[in-house]
């Protein structure tokens, strides 16, 4: 019988190495199998390794035989006989025995938990807690809960109920400051810290597939309104979960749904950037803004929510040693916002607006440079007052445009836009020292 030598922490102190039979080793990890399971191809793997191969890495075939796995063949079958052999071998060789894995939950059990939760508020918290424990136990359980009929819809309904209960409070209040104060007090109450938060956590943990999101979005309820409520909660963790769910949702939404995004939703997304929940949350929020600002009046809503100031502030901080990816995303969003008059007005009104975009021209990737130049082009073409043109000269915009024209490293489109801006305002800028003599000759009066 072929054997392999492996080092394991579970081996008794008296024997640092043991001979392990080859059929006890997972073909993927080459470690002893804790929970052996068999695919339809007949090959046995450790559950953690094969589930990562199939579900996390997205492979559609058996790693050993290369046999294609249908949808019904991807869930492996526990190999109880081999598990008992491994446990017996561990006992004989003084190796700490692996605990017997709990059987994965089945759809019937998930359905029973959901039915119990729907019977009344008294059972809701306990049922959600049980679902959360099931999902946290294994990826197999997570997939089972996602696939169980009605489970995901029920979790979404818990969040929707919370959003519906908050709506009357907002309409009864007077001034915005009173509204925010009262709304924060309601969300900070004991009621806000339980069923809705647990349902949100479960939905986040499920890592819903494309198909699940399509089913949620096809139900006809406005999921975006629900997420707007989540993003206004006082809990940073809830808002983090909310922005991650929102990113997954907007990736699957058609333009018709995205154009109906409310001002409250856009304001909630912008607040994640403004409040700097975390570097990860900010990047996700920027991704969401990139998607939302392509459609309808969402650009104007973002500007009214303070997006331009938040993005300029982010660029001021990030360009001084922060995340380059965040800078790239922020410039893309600013590019979108400069597509409307309100966005351009806010950018030129900010003391550092033109300066940070100018700095981004030569500090980002080719795609980032293109977005920065496009934003400046929109300003130069539609918002070029004498004061703005003088500021563009003072903060280095003109110098960087000249660099692009001369170096040409950013590609044809940014270079052509830069050349167009220089020709457009040559009468104002030609007296600047940054224009060399040959460029003065190239740009007519």
N, C-alpha and C positions, 0 to 999 in steps of 0.2 A: 504494500500500500504506500502510495506517494505521500510524503509529509513535508511540511514547511516549518521553518523556525521563525517565530515572531516574538517580539517583546510585548508584554501586556501588563498594565498596572494592577490588574486583578489577580495576577499570579501570586501564590503564597510566597512569603519572604524567603523561604528555604529553597525556592526554585525560580530563578529569575527568567528562565526560558523553558518553554515546553514544546513538544512536537505536536502540531495540530494536523489532524487528517485534512487532506485537501478539500474534501467535499463539505467540510465545516466552514470553509472560507467563501465569502461573497466574491463572485467573479469580478465585481466592479471595484470594491474597496480593498480586496485581498485581506480582509480582517474577518475574525470569527463572527458568524451571524448571530445576532441577538434575537431577531424575529424573522426567521426564514419564511419566504413566500414564493410561490411558484407561478410563473406566467403561463399563458396558453401554449407557449412554445415548448414547455416542459422543463425549462431551466429555472433553477432556484436561486434567489438573490436575497440579500438582507433588505427588509422592507424600506428602510430609510434610503438606501442607495438606489433601489429601482424606482421608488416614487420620485426621487429627485431627478433621475434620468428621464422618466416619462413626463411628469407633470411640471416640474420646475424648469428643466432644460428643454422640454418640448419635443423630445425624440419620439418618433412614431413606430420604432421597431425594437425587437429584442436585441440587446447589445451583443449577445453571443451568436445567435443564429441569423440575425438580420431579418427575421420574419416580421412582416408588417403586422401591427396590432390594430384591430378594429376598435371602435369606441367601447364595445362590450368586453373586449379582451384586456383593457388597460388596468382594470382593478385586479391585483394578484390574489391568489388563494393561499391562505395560511398552510404551511407545511408542518403540521403538528408532530408527525413522526420524526422528522429531522430535528425539530426543536427539542423533543424528549431525548433523542440520542446525544445532542450537544450538551444538554443539562446533565445527563448521566456521565458523560465523559468529563465534564467539569468537576463533578463530585469525586470521581476516581482519581483525578490528577491534582486535587487540592486547589483548583481554580475557583474563584468566587463565582457562584452560579448567577446567571442572568435572571432577573425576575420574569415570571411568566407575563407576557404582554396581555393587556386587557383586550378583549374582542372589540373590533371597531363597531361603532354604533350603526344601527340600520335605520332605514327611512321610516319604518313603523314607529320606532321609539321617538324620532324627531317629530313626527306628526302628532304623537300623543302629548309631547311637551308643549307644542304650539297650541293644541286644542285646550290644554289645561290653562295656558296663559290667557286664552280668549274668554274663559269663563268668568273672569272677574279680576278686579284690581288686586285682591288679596293674594291671588296666585301668580300675578304677573311678574313680580320681582324675583320670586323663587324660580319660576320657569326660565326667565331670562338668565339668571345666574347659572342654572343647569346647562343651558345652551352654551353659555360662555365657557364653562369648564369642558364641555364636550369638544368645542372647536379648538380650544387650547391644547388638547391632549395629543392630537396627531393631524397630519395633513389628510389622512384618509377620512377622519371624522369631519374635517372642514369641507371636503368635497361632498360628503354625504349630506351635510346640512344645506349646502348650496343647492344640491340637486333635489332635496325633499320638496314635494309639491306644497306650495304655500308658505314655506319657511321664510324665504327672503322677502316676499310680499308682506308678511306679518311684521318683520323687523322694520321695514320701511313705513308701515302703517303706524307703528309706535312713534317714529319720528314725526310723521305727518300730523298725528294727533297733538303732539307738543306744539308744532307750529300753528295749528288751528286755534289752540287755546290761548296762544300769545297774541293773536291778531286783534281781538276786541280791546285788549289793554292799550295797544298802540293808538287805536282810533279814538278812544275816550280821552286821551291826554291832550293838553294844550300845547305849550311851547316845546321846542325840541329838547331843551335842557331838562324840563320836567319829564318828558317822554323817556329820555335816556336814564334819568335817575330812577324812575319807577320800574322801567324795564329791567335794569340791572338788579333792583331789589327783588323782583319776581324770580329772575333766573338764579339768584343767590339763595333762594329759599330751599329747604330740605327737599321739596318735590323735584327740583331741577337736577338733583345729584344722583338719581337712581335709574328708573326704567329706561328713560330716553338715552341717558349716557351709556347704559349697558348695551342697548340695541345698537347704538352708534359704534361702540367698541367691537361688537360682534361683526357688524357689516364691514368694518375696516379689516378685521382679522380674516374674513372670508376671501379677500382678494378676488372679487367677483370676476367671472369670465365675461367675454364679449357678449355671449348669448344671454347671460343673466342681466347684464345692463340693458340689452335691447328689450327684454321682457319688462323690466322696470319702467323704461321710458315709453313703451308702447301702451301702458295701462291708461294713459290719458291724464293722470294727475300731474300737476306741475311740480316735478321733483326739485326744480331750481328754487322755488319758494321755500321748500323745506330746508334746503342747504343754506339759504339766506338766513333763516332762523338759527341754524346751528352755528354759523360764523359770527353771530352776535352774542353767543354765550360767554359767560365770564371765564369759563375753564379753558386754559391754554391747550390742554390735551384734547378736549372736545373740538376745539377749532382746528387743531392739527389733523385729527381724524377727518373732520369735515372738509378741509381743503384737499386732502388726498382723495376722498370720495368724489368731490366735485371735479377734480382733474380727470378721473376715470370716466365720469358721466359725460362731461363735455366732449371728450374724445369720441364718444359714440353718438352724439346728438347731431341731427341734421341742421342746416342753417335756419330752417323755419322755427325750430325750438330755441336756438341760440339768440335769435333776434328778439325773442320775448323775454329775455332776461330782465329782471326788475332792477331798478336803481338800488334797492336794498341789497340785492345779491352782489352787484358790482362794488358797492360800498364795502361790503363784507370782505371781498377779495382784496381790495385796496388796503383795508385795515390790517390784513395779515402782513403786508409789506411794511406799512407804517409802523406797526407795533413790533416788528422783527421778532416774531414768535420763536423762530430758530432759522438757521441758514437753510435747512432743508425746506421748511414751510415757505420761506420767502421765494425760493426757486420754483416750488410748485405753484404758488400764487402767480408768479410771473408767467409760467406756462399757461395757466388758465386765462390770464389777461390777454396773452397772445392770441388765444383761440376766440375769446369773446369779442375782442376789438376788431375782428374782421367783419362783423355783421351788424347791420342796422344802426341804431343810435347808441350802441354800447360805448363807442369812443367818447361821445359827449357825456354819457353817464359816468364814465371813468374820470374824465376831466373834472366834472362837478364833484366827484368824490375825493378829489385831491391827489389823483394819481401822478400828475406831472411833478408836483413838489416832492412826493414820496420817491419817485424814480430818480430825480436829480440828487436828492439826499443820499439815496442808495449808491449812486454812481460816485458821488464825492467820497463816500466811505470805502466802497469796494475797490476803487481804482488806486487806493493808497494801501495796497497789500491784501485786498480781499479776494473774493472768488471771481475768477475771470468769466466763468459760466454765468453767474448772476449779472455781471456787466453786459454780457452779450444779450441776455434775455431782456434786460432793462432797456437797452438801446432799441431792440426790436419793438418793444411796446411803445417807446417814445416815437418811433417812426410811424406806427399806426396812429398814435394820437395827433401827430402833426398833419395827418390827413384831414383834420377838421379845423375850422377857424378857431374854435375854442381852445384846442390843444396848442396851436401855434401861439396864440395870445398868452397863454399861461407860461409857455416855455420862454418867450422873450421877456416876459415880466419878471421871471425869477432871476435874481442877481447872478446866479451861477449857471443858469440854463444853457446858454449858448457855449459857455466855456467847457462844461463837461461833455457836451456832444462833440465839440471840436477836439477835445483830448482823446475821445474814443476813436476818432477817425484814424489815428496812427497807432493805436494800442491794442486793437482787437483783431480777430481773424478777418479773412476776406469778406465773409458774410456780415460780420459786425460792422466792418467799415462801410459796406454797401448800405446798411440800414442807417448809419450815422450820416452819410452823405445825402441819402434820400431825405432825411429829416431836415437837414440844412437847406437842401434844394427847395423843399416846400416853403420854408421860411423866406428864403431869398426871392422866391417867385411871387408869393402871395402876401407876405407881411414885411416887405422891405421898406420900412420908413427910414428917413435919414438917420434917426437915432439908432435904429437896429443895424444899419449898414456900418455906422461908425463903431458900434460895439463888436460886430463881427470882425472888424479890423483890429480892434484893441485886444480882444481875447484870443487871437491867433487863428481864427477861422480861415482868413485869407491865406496866411502862411501855409497852413496845412493843405488847402486846395491847390496852391502852387506846387507843393511837394508831390501831391498825387499826380498832377499833370506831368511833372518832370520825371518822376520815378516810375509811374505806371505799374507799381507792384500790386495794386489792389484789384486789377481787372479792368476791362474795357468800360463797363457801365459806370462805375464810380468816377473813372477818369473823364468820361464824356460829360457827366453831370457837373463835375468840378470845373471843366472847361466852360461849360454853358454858364455857370454862375459867374465866373470871372469875366466873361464877355458881357454878361447882362449888366454888371455894375462896374465896368472898367472905368467909366468916367469919374466915379467916386473913389475907387481904390488905386488908380494908376499912379497917384502921387506918393503912395506909400513906399518907404525904403525897402520893403520886402519884395517889391517888383524889381527884378533885374532889368538891365538895359534891353536885353533881347526880348524879354516878355513885354516891355513897354512898346516895342516895335511891333509885337505880334498882335496886340489888342488895340483896335482903333479907338480913337477919341469919340 
